[in-house]
């Protein structure tokens, strides 16, 4: 389907809408957009208490918002050195 000046599949579009929902409401993401591990599984894996919130990172990939678990986010940042490298964040990671 058309999206911005490109095309996007329905699955990616639904993920983008989920990302917008998280950003606008403060709700937690349903899952990691990369490995598809559910939010609850990430919480369980981290051994969080019921009142604790699992941490996920948000990336804007070509206009699409994606929430990723920390493991997938670290790998994504390294793959996108051209984007993050010239930033203070990228410099601290040694990407520049």
Secondary structure as UniProt FT lines:
FT   STRAND          2..3
FT   TURN            4..5
FT   STRAND          6..7
FT   HELIX           10..25
FT   TURN            33..35
FT   HELIX           39..46
FT   TURN            50..51
FT   STRAND          57..61
FT   TURN            62..63
FT   STRAND          64..68
FT   HELIX           70..79
FT   HELIX           81..84
FT   TURN            85..86
FT   HELIX           88..93
//
